[in-house]
Amino acid sequence: MSQHNLYAIIRQQQAQLAAIQVQIQSLIAGRGVEGSNTGSHIEVAKPPVFNREAGKIGEFITACRLYLKMKMREAMVEEQI
């Protein structure tokens, strides 16, 4: 697999993640709890250990970003820095 193909896969995964984030935000806004941490706690699975398989790099990066984004959402500002 060429480096160009890997970059294309990464861009595709980023676009999918962005679309999912928009959907999540619209669901949160619809419930009137945007920016509130008083809602239910969501457990996010840790990303699996990367096994250096080129075809799985996009999935791994997406899983890492989602995990970090969800964990940082729960954390206090001081913990994020």
Secondary structure, 3 states (H helix, E strand, C coil): CCHHHHHHHHHHHHHHHHHHHHHHHHHHHHHCCCCCCCCCCCCCCCCCCCCCCHHHHHHHHHHHHHHHHHHHHHCCHHHHC
